[in-house]
Amino acid sequence: MANWNEIKSKISKTADKVAAKTTEVADIASKHVKLKSMDSKISGKYEDLGRYYYKQIKSEQSQAEKLTSLTLELDKLIADRKALREEIEADKQRRAEEKKAREEAKKEEAAEENAKETDAE
């Protein structure tokens, strides 16, 4: 019966790990989609800015208010994109550190297991 409980425990732990990894992957994908969306919005703002600047030159009428507004919107989008990229990079660094810690823990666990086997002989 102890064997069955051990198997159940391992299955449960594995299922928890899979669920956590699935959530992590979904979060990463969501951030990358947001990043692509921001890139698209930034491109659109640059187009709008160019369009208004062109109108200003052709019509010789000031578009300063609209140009200033677009510039501020563009600056905010660029700052938000930079923050998101930094967040993605920090997440990547954290995952790498967690992976390294897990690998080290596995090595220690294996070393302890080998020590126990050696002591038992």
All heavy atoms as an XYZ file, in Angstrom:
968
protein
N       0.821     -1.190      0.000
C       0.000      0.000      0.000
C       0.866      1.256      0.000
O       0.501      2.259     -0.578
C      -0.928     -0.025      1.218
C      -2.078      0.920      1.090
S      -3.047      0.593     -0.372
C      -4.648      0.636      0.307
N       2.015      1.176      0.638
C       2.914      2.333      0.672
C       3.372      2.681     -0.741
O       3.572      3.841     -1.065
C       4.110      2.049      1.561
N       3.518      1.680     -1.571
C       3.911      1.896     -2.954
C       2.871      2.722     -3.697
O       3.205      3.612     -4.463
C       4.105      0.547     -3.643
C       5.461      0.455     -4.300
O       6.202      1.422     -4.336
N       5.763     -0.715     -4.810
N       1.593      2.387     -3.493
C       0.507      3.113     -4.162
C       0.482      4.576     -3.725
O       0.315      5.476     -4.547
C      -0.826      2.425     -3.861
C      -1.993      3.147     -4.469
C      -2.980      3.810     -3.822
C      -2.262      3.305     -5.865
N      -3.853      4.368     -4.704
C      -3.428      4.071     -5.983
C      -1.631      2.874     -7.021
C      -3.986      4.420     -7.204
C      -2.194      3.225     -8.245
C      -3.346      3.985     -8.328
N       0.643      4.833     -2.444
C       0.662      6.210     -1.939
C       1.846      6.983     -2.510
O       1.731      8.171     -2.805
C       0.700      6.232     -0.415
C      -0.629      5.807      0.187
O      -1.668      5.944     -0.454
N      -0.590      5.287      1.406
N       2.952      6.314     -2.634
C       4.141      6.945     -3.211
C       3.895      7.316     -4.672
O       4.250      8.411     -5.121
C       5.322      5.972     -3.106
C       6.666      6.599     -3.348
C       7.773      5.595     -3.086
O       7.825      5.017     -1.990
O       8.583      5.409     -4.018
N       3.264      6.430     -5.414
C       2.944      6.683     -6.825
C       1.971      7.855     -6.932
O       2.154      8.764     -7.746
C       2.360      5.418     -7.498
C       3.445      4.355     -7.628
C       1.767      5.750     -8.853
C       2.925      2.996     -8.052
N       0.929      7.852     -6.078
C      -0.040      8.954     -6.078
C       0.649     10.275     -5.786
O       0.359     11.303     -6.415
C      -1.147      8.701     -5.044
C      -2.230      7.777     -5.520
C      -3.305      7.486     -4.487
C      -3.692      8.631     -3.618
N      -4.763      8.321     -2.659
N       1.549     10.254     -4.846
C       2.266     11.470     -4.461
C       3.103     11.997     -5.620
O       3.105     13.202     -5.901
C       3.155     11.188     -3.251
O       3.941     12.302     -2.956
N       3.802     11.096     -6.307
C       4.630     11.509     -7.447
C       3.771     12.056     -8.582
O       4.124     13.039     -9.216
C       5.490     10.349     -7.927
C       6.646     10.038     -7.006
C       7.526      8.939     -7.534
C       8.665      8.666     -6.569
N       9.558      7.626     -7.053
N       2.645     11.409     -8.838
C       1.739     11.883     -9.893
C       1.206     13.269     -9.532
O       1.135     14.163    -10.381
C       0.588     10.875    -10.129
C       1.138      9.600    -10.787
C      -0.521     11.497    -10.968
C       0.138      8.479    -10.897
N       0.835     13.444     -8.287
C       0.315     14.731     -7.836
C       1.362     15.832     -7.976
O       1.067     16.938     -8.450
C      -0.144     14.622     -6.386
O      -0.601     15.862     -5.931
N       2.587     15.544     -7.575
C       3.681     16.526     -7.697
C       3.942     16.865     -9.158
O       4.147     18.026     -9.509
C       4.957     15.993     -7.045
C       4.930     15.999     -5.545
C       6.223     15.449     -4.968
C       6.175     15.355     -3.456
N       7.409     14.778     -2.894
N       3.926     15.860    -10.000
C       4.148     16.084    -11.436
C       3.033     16.929    -12.028
O       3.295     17.851    -12.800
C       4.252     14.741    -12.181
O       5.334     13.981    -11.611
C       4.507     14.948    -13.655
N       1.803     16.642    -11.650
C       0.664     17.430    -12.148
C       0.778     18.887    -11.696
O       0.498     19.804    -12.470
C      -0.651     16.831    -11.666
N       1.200     19.108    -10.467
C       1.392     20.471     -9.967
C       2.478     21.197    -10.751
O       2.336     22.376    -11.085
C       1.746     20.459     -8.479
C       0.575     20.039     -7.594
O      -0.572     20.059     -8.079
O       0.827     19.692     -6.422
N       3.560     20.494    -11.046
C       4.651     21.098    -11.823
C       4.187     21.459    -13.232
O       4.511     22.517    -13.754
C       5.853     20.151    -11.901
C       6.631     20.030    -10.620
C       7.791     19.063    -10.780
C       8.525     18.826     -9.482
N       9.614     17.854     -9.634
N       3.419     20.553    -13.845
C       2.904     20.802    -15.202
C       1.967     22.005    -15.190
O       2.049     22.874    -16.064
C       2.193     19.547    -15.757
C       1.419     19.867    -17.022
C       3.215     18.446    -16.024
N       1.107     22.093    -14.202
C       0.172     23.222    -14.110
C       0.931     24.534    -13.926
O       0.608     25.542    -14.558
C      -0.803     23.002    -12.957
N       1.943     24.517    -13.083
C       2.734     25.736    -12.852
C       3.473     26.144    -14.120
O       3.518     27.332    -14.471
C       3.720     25.508    -11.709
N       4.032     25.178    -14.817
C       4.762     25.478    -16.054
C       3.816     25.998    -17.135
O       4.160     26.925    -17.868
C       5.500     24.224    -16.543
C       6.517     24.491    -17.596
C       7.655     25.333    -17.036
C       8.774     25.469    -18.026
N       9.843     26.306    -17.536
N       2.616     25.432    -17.213
C       1.620     25.892    -18.183
C       1.243     27.341    -17.904
O       1.160     28.158    -18.825
C       0.370     24.995    -18.129
O       0.751     23.646    -18.420
C      -0.689     25.445    -19.108
N       1.045     27.676    -16.651
C       0.729     29.048    -16.271
C       1.875     29.979    -16.635
O       1.668     31.068    -17.162
C       0.436     29.133    -14.758
O      -0.651     28.265    -14.457
C       0.097     30.543    -14.330
N       3.088     29.539    -16.369
C       4.275     30.343    -16.681
C       4.391     30.588    -18.186
O       4.636     31.712    -18.628
C       5.522     29.618    -16.171
C       6.801     30.374    -16.390
C       8.017     29.619    -15.864
O       7.907     28.947    -14.822
O       9.068     29.695    -16.518
N       4.192     29.560    -18.978
C       4.281     29.691    -20.441
C       3.187     30.624    -20.951
O       3.434     31.466    -21.822
C       4.206     28.304    -21.119
C       4.015     28.432    -22.616
C       5.460     27.496    -20.813
N       1.986     30.504    -20.406
C       0.886     31.381    -20.817
C       1.201     32.834    -20.468
O       0.920     33.746    -21.253
C      -0.416     30.948    -20.150
N       1.803     33.050    -19.312
C       2.180     34.407    -18.893
C       3.235     34.986    -19.830
O       3.142     36.147    -20.244
C       2.699     34.375    -17.449
C       2.977     35.752    -16.902
O       2.144     36.662    -17.098
O       4.043     35.927    -16.265
N       4.215     34.184    -20.184
C       5.272     34.627    -21.101
C       4.670     34.973    -22.461
O       4.969     36.022    -23.040
C       6.352     33.534    -21.253
C       7.113     33.359    -19.950
C       7.307     33.855    -22.407
C       7.979     32.114    -19.907
N       3.803     34.112    -22.962
C       3.170     34.354    -24.258
C       2.333     35.627    -24.221
O       2.357     36.428    -25.163
C       2.301     33.165    -24.653
N       1.621     35.834    -23.133
C       0.792     37.035    -22.981
C       1.650     38.297    -23.021
O       1.288     39.287    -23.666
C       0.031     36.963    -21.655
O      -0.634     38.171    -21.393
N       2.795     38.267    -22.357
C       3.684     39.435    -22.361
C       4.246     39.697    -23.752
O       4.359     40.849    -24.176
C       4.810     39.247    -21.351
C       4.327     39.383    -19.922
C       5.439     39.164    -18.921
C       4.883     39.267    -17.504
N       5.880     39.001    -16.495
N       4.563     38.645    -24.471
C       5.092     38.830    -25.823
C       4.003     39.365    -26.774
O       4.306     40.177    -27.655
C       5.701     37.533    -26.353
C       7.061     37.271    -25.802
N       8.188     37.910    -26.264
C       7.487     36.466    -24.796
C       9.243     37.504    -25.581
N       8.837     36.626    -24.680
N       2.762     38.942    -26.577
C       1.661     39.470    -27.383
C       1.468     40.956    -27.083
O       1.286     41.766    -27.989
C       0.354     38.672    -27.135
C      -0.853     39.388    -27.704
C       0.477     37.272    -27.720
N       1.542     41.311    -25.798
C       1.430     42.727    -25.423
C       2.545     43.541    -26.060
O       2.326     44.662    -26.527
C       1.490     42.889    -23.899
C       0.250     42.491    -23.178
C       0.420     42.678    -21.676
C      -0.761     42.144    -20.908
N      -0.559     42.230    -19.446
N       3.752     42.975    -26.074
C       4.896     43.655    -26.657
C       4.680     43.894    -28.149
O       4.921     44.999    -28.657
C       6.169     42.835    -26.419
C       7.500     43.486    -26.697
C       7.691     44.734    -25.857
C       8.622     42.508    -26.425
N       4.210     42.891    -28.866
C       3.930     43.042    -30.297
C       2.830     44.074    -30.532
O       2.901     44.866    -31.480
C       3.532     41.700    -30.924
C       4.664     40.711    -31.009
C       5.748     41.231    -31.930
C       6.869     40.227    -32.029
N       8.025     40.769    -32.710
N       1.821     44.073    -29.674
C       0.746     45.053    -29.785
C       1.287     46.470    -29.584
O       0.915     47.396    -30.313
C      -0.341     44.753    -28.748
O      -1.329     45.748    -28.763
N       2.167     46.634    -28.613
C       2.780     47.943    -28.380
C       3.609     48.384    -29.579
O       3.572     49.546    -29.973
C       3.657     47.916    -27.128
C       2.910     47.957    -25.850
S       4.082     47.948    -24.481
C       2.962     48.038    -23.111
N       4.357     47.447    -30.150
C       5.160     47.777    -31.342
C       4.263     48.268    -32.469
O       4.592     49.236    -33.164
C       5.960     46.555    -31.815
C       7.141     46.234    -30.906
O       7.562     47.116    -30.125
O       7.644     45.094    -30.985
N       3.118     47.621    -32.638
C       2.175     48.014    -33.674
C       1.607     49.406    -33.402
O       1.503     50.241    -34.311
C       1.043     46.986    -33.755
O       0.105     47.368    -34.713
N       1.244     49.667    -32.149
C       0.720     50.985    -31.784
C       1.771     52.073    -31.999
O       1.442     53.167    -32.470
C       0.257     50.988    -30.327
C      -1.030     50.240    -30.096
C      -1.410     50.254    -28.634
C      -2.666     49.441    -28.382
N      -3.015     49.388    -26.962
N       3.008     51.769    -31.646
C       4.090     52.740    -31.825
C       4.274     53.057    -33.307
O       4.404     54.217    -33.693
C       5.397     52.231    -31.176
C       5.274     52.308    -29.655
C       6.606     53.031    -31.663
C       6.388     51.623    -28.893
N       4.248     52.031    -34.139
C       4.362     52.255    -35.584
C       3.225     53.139    -36.086
O       3.438     54.046    -36.899
C       4.352     50.927    -36.336
O       5.513     50.200    -36.069
N       2.024     52.877    -35.592
C       0.870     53.686    -35.971
C       1.023     55.141    -35.549
O       0.683     56.063    -36.305
N       1.553     55.347    -34.358
C       1.761     56.720    -33.877
C       2.814     57.434    -34.723
O       2.674     58.625    -35.017
C       2.161     56.735    -32.404
C       1.058     56.307    -31.464
C      -0.119     57.248    -31.505
C      -1.232     56.737    -30.614
N      -2.450     57.505    -30.760
N       3.867     56.715    -35.091
C       4.881     57.326    -35.966
C       4.249     57.726    -37.308
O       4.545     58.795    -37.845
C       6.048     56.370    -36.213
C       7.106     56.396    -35.139
C       7.511     55.222    -34.497
C       7.746     57.578    -34.786
C       8.489     55.235    -33.521
C       8.733     57.593    -33.808
C       9.101     56.427    -33.177
O      10.077     56.446    -32.208
N       3.389     56.876    -37.828
C       2.700     57.196    -39.081
C       1.829     58.445    -38.918
O       1.844     59.337    -39.771
C       1.837     56.018    -39.537
C       2.621     54.857    -40.064
C       1.741     53.664    -40.416
O       0.508     53.855    -40.597
O       2.270     52.554    -40.496
N       1.063     58.496    -37.825
C       0.218     59.662    -37.560
C       1.058     60.925    -37.432
O       0.706     61.981    -37.971
C      -0.595     59.462    -36.274
C      -1.652     58.382    -36.385
O      -1.958     57.963    -37.524
O      -2.163     57.948    -35.336
N       2.165     60.808    -36.713
C       3.059     61.946    -36.521
C       3.582     62.450    -37.870
O       3.562     63.650    -38.145
C       4.223     61.531    -35.609
C       5.111     62.616    -35.031
C       4.307     63.579    -34.178
C       6.212     61.981    -34.193
N       4.008     61.538    -38.700
C       4.495     61.899    -40.026
C       3.401     62.524    -40.877
O       3.643     63.508    -41.596
N       2.201     61.974    -40.772
C       1.072     62.495    -41.536
C       0.770     63.944    -41.133
O       0.594     64.823    -41.981
C      -0.158     61.608    -41.296
C      -1.259     61.792    -42.299
C      -2.391     60.762    -42.122
N      -1.918     59.395    -42.358
C      -1.847     58.439    -41.429
N      -2.218     58.678    -40.195
N      -1.415     57.236    -41.725
N       0.718     64.225    -39.826
C       0.424     65.584    -39.371
C       1.567     66.541    -39.698
O       1.340     67.703    -40.037
C       0.098     65.608    -37.867
C      -1.313     65.184    -37.595
C      -1.604     63.905    -37.137
C      -2.374     66.052    -37.837
C      -2.906     63.505    -36.905
C      -3.685     65.659    -37.615
C      -3.942     64.390    -37.145
O      -5.239     64.002    -36.932
N       2.771     66.051    -39.599
C       3.918     66.893    -39.940
C       3.875     67.256    -41.424
O       4.096     68.402    -41.812
C       5.223     66.175    -39.588
C       6.439     67.048    -39.773
C       6.696     68.098    -38.906
C       7.317     66.826    -40.822
C       7.803     68.911    -39.070
C       8.427     67.629    -41.001
C       8.668     68.675    -40.117
O       9.759     69.479    -40.291
N       3.538     66.285    -42.247
C       3.419     66.513    -43.685
C       2.316     67.545    -43.966
O       2.501     68.463    -44.765
C       3.118     65.193    -44.403
C       2.928     65.339    -45.892
C       4.019     65.451    -46.738
C       1.641     65.370    -46.445
C       3.840     65.587    -48.110
C       1.453     65.504    -47.806
C       2.563     65.617    -48.635
O       2.390     65.767    -49.984
N       1.163     67.398    -43.299
C       0.068     68.353    -43.477
C       0.516     69.760    -43.095
O       0.153     70.737    -43.762
C      -1.140     67.963    -42.618
C      -1.973     66.853    -43.167
C      -3.146     66.596    -42.226
C      -3.958     65.399    -42.651
N      -5.070     65.130    -41.713
N       1.283     69.837    -42.017
C       1.755     71.141    -41.557
C       2.648     71.790    -42.616
O       2.519     72.977    -42.909
C       2.521     70.997    -40.235
C       3.086     72.307    -39.709
C       3.699     72.139    -38.341
O       3.082     71.549    -37.465
N       4.893     72.661    -38.158
N       3.515     71.028    -43.200
C       4.424     71.563    -44.216
C       3.651     71.969    -45.474
O       3.874     73.043    -46.025
C       5.526     70.535    -44.554
C       6.458     70.363    -43.358
C       6.305     70.955    -45.790
C       7.438     69.237    -43.501
N       2.729     71.104    -45.914
C       1.983     71.371    -47.146
C       1.002     72.534    -46.988
O       0.860     73.351    -47.892
C       1.216     70.133    -47.601
C       2.088     69.061    -48.208
C       2.881     69.591    -49.359
C       2.437     68.956    -50.634
N       3.203     69.423    -51.775
N       0.322     72.590    -45.869
C      -0.721     73.605    -45.705
C      -0.200     74.887    -45.071
O      -0.896     75.890    -45.047
C      -1.864     73.051    -44.850
O      -1.425     72.849    -43.519
N       1.007     74.828    -44.562
C       1.618     75.951    -43.859
C       0.757     76.401    -42.679
O       0.805     77.549    -42.264
C       1.899     77.115    -44.821
C       2.930     76.758    -45.874
C       3.233     77.906    -46.822
O       2.735     79.020    -46.612
O       3.980     77.662    -47.768
N      -0.054     75.487    -42.162
C      -0.842     75.756    -40.958
C      -0.259     74.916    -39.828
O       0.070     73.747    -40.021
C      -2.308     75.384    -41.160
C      -3.026     76.257    -42.151
C      -4.464     75.804    -42.344
O      -4.879     74.776    -41.824
N      -5.208     76.593    -43.102
N      -0.147     75.525    -38.695
C       0.473     74.851    -37.561
C      -0.367     73.662    -37.080
O      -1.575     73.773    -36.889
C       0.667     75.827    -36.404
O       1.207     75.150    -35.294
N       0.282     72.583    -36.918
C      -0.320     71.371    -36.350
C       0.346     71.075    -34.999
O       0.360     69.944    -34.538
C      -0.106     70.186    -37.302
C      -0.739     70.333    -38.659
C      -2.229     70.102    -38.614
O      -2.727     69.276    -37.866
N      -2.958     70.862    -39.421
N       0.914     72.117    -34.389
C       1.720     71.956    -33.176
C       0.978     71.231    -32.060
O       1.542     70.360    -31.402
C       2.220     73.311    -32.692
N      -0.284     71.580    -31.838
C      -1.038     70.961    -30.754
C      -1.180     69.455    -30.985
O      -0.949     68.651    -30.086
C      -2.418     71.604    -30.649
C      -3.209     71.143    -29.444
C      -4.536     71.857    -29.321
O      -4.560     73.096    -29.404
O      -5.548     71.152    -29.140
N      -1.538     69.084    -32.208
C      -1.701     67.662    -32.516
C      -0.350     66.944    -32.490
O      -0.243     65.815    -32.002
C      -2.375     67.504    -33.893
C      -2.765     66.092    -34.198
C      -3.785     65.560    -33.215
C      -4.184     64.152    -33.553
N      -5.033     63.545    -32.539
N       0.679     67.598    -33.002
C       2.017     66.991    -32.995
C       2.506     66.772    -31.569
O       3.082     65.725    -31.256
C       3.003     67.859    -33.781
C       2.797     67.913    -35.295
C       3.705     68.969    -35.913
C       3.043     66.560    -35.922
N       2.262     67.738    -30.703
C       2.668     67.606    -29.299
C       1.918     66.459    -28.635
O       2.519     65.645    -27.923
C       2.403     68.923    -28.542
O       3.158     69.966    -29.159
C       2.817     68.813    -27.087
N       0.624     66.377    -28.877
C      -0.195     65.310    -28.305
C       0.301     63.938    -28.772
O       0.461     63.011    -27.968
C      -1.653     65.508    -28.705
O      -2.432     64.412    -28.323
N       0.540     63.797    -30.060
C       1.034     62.521    -30.604
C       2.410     62.176    -30.041
O       2.693     61.014    -29.741
C       1.087     62.579    -32.130
C      -0.244     62.437    -32.841
C      -0.085     62.759    -34.323
C      -0.808     61.042    -32.659
N       3.246     63.189    -29.899
C       4.589     62.953    -29.363
C       4.505     62.446    -27.926
O       5.226     61.503    -27.553
C       5.431     64.241    -29.430
O       5.503     64.661    -30.786
C       6.825     64.015    -28.902
N       3.628     63.030    -27.123
C       3.464     62.578    -25.741
C       2.929     61.149    -25.686
O       3.388     60.331    -24.881
C       2.535     63.526    -24.976
C       3.091     64.925    -24.719
C       2.015     65.820    -24.104
C       4.320     64.867    -23.829
N       1.959     60.831    -26.540
C       1.422     59.468    -26.601
C       2.517     58.482    -26.998
O       2.631     57.392    -26.437
C       0.273     59.394    -27.599
C      -0.988     60.100    -27.163
C      -2.059     60.108    -28.245
O      -2.080     59.174    -29.076
O      -2.870     61.047    -28.250
N       3.312     58.885    -27.976
C       4.394     58.037    -28.457
C       5.441     57.812    -27.371
O       5.897     56.685    -27.152
C       5.030     58.687    -29.691
C       6.035     57.891    -30.485
C       5.452     56.558    -30.935
C       6.493     58.689    -31.688
N       5.786     58.870    -26.652
C       6.757     58.742    -25.553
C       6.268     57.777    -24.483
O       7.038     56.969    -23.962
C       7.043     60.114    -24.929
C       7.868     61.022    -25.821
O       8.469     60.523    -26.798
O       7.905     62.238    -25.542
N       4.965     57.848    -24.157
C       4.412     56.944    -23.151
C       4.445     55.499    -23.638
O       4.829     54.598    -22.892
C       2.980     57.335    -22.791
C       2.397     56.380    -21.746
C       1.130     56.847    -21.161
C       0.532     55.939    -20.124
N       1.148     54.685    -19.815
N       4.059     55.283    -24.889
C       4.092     53.921    -25.434
C       5.512     53.362    -25.430
O       5.727     52.191    -25.094
C       3.524     53.907    -26.855
C       2.008     53.949    -26.988
C       1.610     54.186    -28.439
C       1.388     52.666    -26.466
N       6.470     54.176    -25.800
C       7.867     53.723    -25.824
C       8.341     53.389    -24.413
O       9.007     52.368    -24.199
C       8.759     54.778    -26.505
C       8.435     54.840    -27.997
C      10.236     54.477    -26.277
C       9.071     56.010    -28.733
N       7.977     54.216    -23.433
C       8.358     53.944    -22.043
C       7.696     52.661    -21.542
O       8.345     51.848    -20.867
C       7.976     55.125    -21.154
N       6.410     52.459    -21.890
C       5.704     51.239    -21.477
C       6.340     50.003    -22.109
O       6.484     48.960    -21.459
C       4.225     51.309    -21.864
C       3.447     52.328    -21.040
O       3.973     52.814    -20.023
O       2.297     52.642    -21.430
N       6.717     50.121    -23.384
C       7.355     49.000    -24.073
C       8.691     48.670    -23.421
O       9.010     47.495    -23.196
C       7.549     49.327    -25.548
C       8.247     48.199    -26.320
C       8.435     48.511    -27.768
N       9.295     49.673    -27.936
C       9.627     50.196    -29.100
N       9.145     49.685    -30.214
N      10.411     51.236    -29.183
N       9.449     49.698    -23.075
C      10.740     49.475    -22.416
C      10.543     48.768    -21.076
O      11.271     47.816    -20.755
C      11.457     50.804    -22.207
C      12.808     50.657    -21.555
C      13.483     51.996    -21.336
C      14.824     51.775    -20.642
N      15.414     53.022    -20.196
N       9.551     49.212    -20.306
C       9.267     48.584    -19.010
C       8.866     47.124    -19.182
O       9.306     46.253    -18.417
C       8.168     49.354    -18.282
N       8.057     46.838    -20.193
C       7.634     45.458    -20.441
C       8.824     44.597    -20.860
O       8.967     43.458    -20.407
C       6.528     45.407    -21.494
C       5.932     44.038    -21.783
C       5.355     43.412    -20.517
C       4.852     44.143    -22.854
N       9.683     45.133    -21.701
C      10.876     44.377    -22.103
C      11.764     44.089    -20.898
O      12.324     42.994    -20.782
C      11.663     45.143    -23.165
C      11.052     45.040    -24.521
C      11.915     45.679    -25.576
N      11.350     45.426    -26.894
C      11.617     46.137    -27.957
N      12.448     47.155    -27.878
N      11.060     45.839    -29.108
N      11.908     45.069    -20.011
C      12.705     44.860    -18.794
C      12.064     43.792    -17.904
O      12.762     42.964    -17.317
C      12.868     46.176    -18.038
C      13.795     47.149    -18.736
C      13.799     48.539    -18.116
O      12.995     48.802    -17.184
O      14.603     49.372    -18.568
N      10.735     43.808    -17.825
C      10.021     42.803    -17.045
C      10.228     41.409    -17.634
O      10.473     40.441    -16.904
C       8.533     43.154    -17.022
C       7.697     42.254    -16.157
C       6.223     42.642    -16.167
O       5.907     43.824    -16.379
O       5.390     41.735    -15.957
N      10.146     41.308    -18.954
C      10.369     40.023    -19.625
C      11.793     39.533    -19.361
O      12.017     38.355    -19.071
C      10.082     40.138    -21.136
C       8.575     40.300    -21.377
C      10.620     38.930    -21.901
C       8.204     40.667    -22.800
N      12.755     40.433    -19.447
C      14.152     40.062    -19.209
C      14.363     39.624    -17.761
O      15.071     38.657    -17.496
C      15.074     41.233    -19.566
C      16.526     40.869    -19.617
C      16.858     39.758    -20.599
O      16.268     39.713    -21.699
O      17.722     38.918    -20.266
N      13.731     40.335    -16.814
C      13.836     39.954    -15.393
C      13.219     38.586    -15.159
O      13.771     37.769    -14.409
C      13.164     41.010    -14.521
N      12.080     38.329    -15.803
C      11.446     37.010    -15.684
C      12.354     35.918    -16.242
O      12.484     34.842    -15.663
C      10.105     36.976    -16.426
C       9.008     37.742    -15.710
O       9.205     38.112    -14.537
O       7.954     37.973    -16.334
N      12.989     36.209    -17.363
C      13.890     35.245    -17.988
C      15.062     34.935    -17.055
O      15.440     33.773    -16.868
C      14.409     35.829    -19.305
C      15.037     34.826    -20.226
C      15.575     35.480    -21.492
C      14.497     36.081    -22.344
N      15.001     36.614    -23.625
N      15.605     35.984    -16.438
C      16.726     35.819    -15.503
C      16.286     35.012    -14.283
O      16.994     34.109    -13.840
C      17.235     37.203    -15.073
C      18.473     37.160    -14.232
C      19.694     36.756    -15.015
O      19.730     36.859    -16.230
N      20.713     36.298    -14.323
N      15.086     35.316    -13.756
C      14.565     34.591    -12.598
C      14.380     33.115    -12.916
O      14.760     32.238    -12.133
C      13.235     35.207    -12.155
C      12.588     34.496    -10.970
C      11.169     34.977    -10.692
N      10.310     35.065    -11.855
C       9.668     34.032    -12.420
N       9.821     32.815    -11.934
N       8.884     34.208    -13.471
N      13.815     32.823    -14.106
C      13.620     31.416    -14.491
C      14.949     30.684    -14.622
O      15.062     29.524    -14.221
C      12.825     31.332    -15.798
C      11.364     31.649    -15.643
C      10.561     31.301    -16.892
N      11.118     31.824    -18.130
C      10.899     33.037    -18.624
N      10.129     33.872    -17.975
N      11.441     33.415    -19.763
N      15.956     31.363    -15.159
C      17.269     30.735    -15.302
C      17.861     30.423    -13.926
O      18.436     29.349    -13.708
C      18.211     31.636    -16.099
N      17.706     31.361    -12.988
C      18.212     31.137    -11.623
C      17.464     30.004    -10.936
O      18.075     29.183    -10.247
C      18.103     32.423    -10.811
C      19.076     33.501    -11.254
C      18.811     34.856    -10.628
O      17.879     34.964     -9.787
O      19.532     35.805    -10.959
N      16.146     29.952    -11.129
C      15.353     28.872    -10.538
C      15.759     27.521    -11.118
O      15.862     26.533    -10.399
C      13.859     29.116    -10.759
C      13.293     30.245     -9.926
C      11.854     30.576    -10.268
O      11.317     30.022    -11.266
O      11.259     31.402     -9.552
N      15.999     27.486    -12.417
C      16.411     26.238    -13.065
C      17.756     25.773    -12.517
O      17.937     24.596    -12.205
C      16.506     26.437    -14.577
C      16.890     25.193    -15.331
C      16.940     25.439    -16.820
C      17.349     24.172    -17.562
N      17.422     24.385    -19.009
N      18.668     26.710    -12.362
C      19.989     26.374    -11.829
C      19.863     25.852    -10.401
O      20.511     24.858    -10.043
C      20.889     27.606    -11.862
C      22.304     27.337    -11.439
C      23.168     28.577    -11.575
C      24.586     28.292    -11.136
N      25.438     29.483    -11.232
N      19.018     26.482     -9.597
C      18.816     26.041     -8.217
C      18.213     24.634     -8.179
O      18.621     23.804     -7.352
C      17.916     27.020     -7.474
N      17.253     24.366     -9.075
C      16.652     23.022     -9.126
C      17.694     21.973     -9.503
O      17.730     20.881     -8.939
C      15.492     22.987    -10.118
C      14.211     23.593     -9.622
C      13.037     23.269    -10.527
N      13.257     23.622    -11.919
C      12.944     24.793    -12.462
N      12.403     25.738    -11.729
N      13.162     25.025    -13.747
N      18.535     22.310    -10.482
C      19.572     21.364    -10.908
C      20.557     21.094     -9.784
O      20.961     19.945     -9.569
C      20.296     21.908    -12.144
C      19.441     21.880    -13.396
C      20.078     22.603    -14.574
O      21.146     23.233    -14.411
O      19.478     22.552    -15.669
N      20.921     22.140     -9.049
C      21.834     21.954     -7.915
C      21.187     21.115     -6.824
O      21.844     20.268     -6.221
C      22.274     23.311     -7.372
C      23.233     24.045     -8.293
C      23.581     25.444     -7.797
O      23.141     25.834     -6.691
O      24.297     26.149     -8.518
N      19.904     21.330     -6.581
C      19.188     20.546     -5.574
C      19.130     19.075     -5.979
O      19.298     18.188     -5.141
C      17.781     21.111     -5.379
N      18.920     18.820     -7.276
C      18.903     17.439     -7.760
C      20.267     16.779     -7.578
O      20.349     15.613     -7.196
C      18.495     17.382     -9.233
C      17.025     17.564     -9.470
C      16.692     17.453    -10.943
C      15.229     17.673    -11.210
N      14.899     17.588    -12.647
N      21.324     17.530     -7.852
C      22.678     16.984     -7.680
C      22.939     16.651     -6.211
O      23.497     15.603     -5.904
C      23.723     17.979     -8.183
C      23.803     18.086     -9.679
C      24.851     19.102    -10.097
C      24.872     19.293    -11.602
N      25.836     20.319    -12.022
N      22.530     17.557     -5.318
C      22.710     17.309     -3.888
C      21.903     16.101     -3.443
O      22.377     15.279     -2.663
C      22.299     18.544     -3.088
C      23.257     19.702     -3.214
C      22.776     20.948     -2.479
O      21.796     20.863     -1.698
O      23.382     22.010     -2.690
N      20.681     15.996     -3.957
C      19.812     14.874     -3.611
C      20.424     13.563     -4.087
O      20.434     12.565     -3.361
C      18.436     15.079     -4.249
C      17.388     14.106     -3.792
C      16.040     14.430     -4.407
O      15.561     15.554     -4.210
O      15.487     13.545     -5.088
N      20.972     13.573     -5.297
C      21.609     12.373     -5.842
C      22.848     12.014     -5.018
O      23.095     10.833     -4.745
C      21.982     12.582     -7.300
N      23.612     13.032     -4.613
C      24.803     12.774     -3.805
C      24.418     12.180     -2.448
O      25.076     11.250     -1.960
C      25.590     14.067     -3.617
N      23.349     12.700     -1.843
C      22.882     12.160     -0.562
C      22.398     10.726     -0.723
O      22.660      9.875      0.127
C      21.748     13.033     -0.006
C      22.204     14.375      0.507
C      21.035     15.265      0.936
O      19.880     14.789      0.937
O      21.309     16.446      1.244
N      21.706     10.451     -1.814
C      21.204      9.103     -2.105
C      22.383      8.138     -2.262
O      22.348      7.017     -1.735
C      20.328      9.117     -3.358
C      19.505      7.880     -3.558
C      18.441      7.707     -2.517
O      17.893      8.706     -2.008
O      18.156      6.548     -2.170
N      23.411      8.583     -2.980
C      24.600      7.737     -3.156
C      25.299      7.499     -1.819
O      25.785      6.394     -1.561
C      25.577      8.389     -4.148
C      25.114      8.280     -5.577
O      24.296      7.433     -5.911
N      25.623      9.155     -6.428
N      25.327      8.522     -0.986
C      25.968      8.378      0.332
C      25.197      7.380      1.181
O      25.807      6.558      1.879
C      26.052      9.730      1.028
N      23.865      7.411      1.118
C      23.038      6.487      1.880
C      23.271      5.057      1.384
O      23.362      4.125      2.178
C      21.563      6.839      1.749
C      21.141      8.032      2.554
C      19.671      8.303      2.369
C      19.228      9.566      3.071
N      17.812      9.864      2.837
N      23.340      4.892      0.063
C      23.565      3.553     -0.509
C      24.933      3.022     -0.102
O      25.082      1.844      0.177
C      23.420      3.602     -2.032
C      21.992      3.784     -2.484
C      21.888      3.935     -3.998
O      22.911      3.768     -4.706
O      20.772      4.195     -4.477
N      25.918      3.894     -0.105
C      27.269      3.491      0.280
C      27.312      3.101      1.748
O      27.956      2.113      2.123
C      28.269      4.644      0.018
O      28.169      5.027     -1.358
C      29.686      4.217      0.321
N      26.623      3.869      2.604
C      26.569      3.561      4.044
C      25.832      2.266      4.303
O      26.182      1.509      5.203
C      25.878      4.693      4.813
C      26.738      5.958      4.871
O      27.954      5.863      4.592
O      26.174      7.029      5.189
N      24.810      1.964      3.499
C      24.019      0.743      3.698
C      24.825     -0.494      3.343
O      24.570     -1.574      3.887
C      22.750      0.804      2.851
N      25.791     -0.360      2.466
C      26.575     -1.534      2.062
C      27.576     -1.806      3.121
O      28.010     -2.646      3.643
C      27.292     -1.257      0.737
C      26.322     -1.132     -0.396
C      27.004     -0.708     -1.702
O      28.227     -0.510     -1.734
O      26.297     -0.592     -2.693
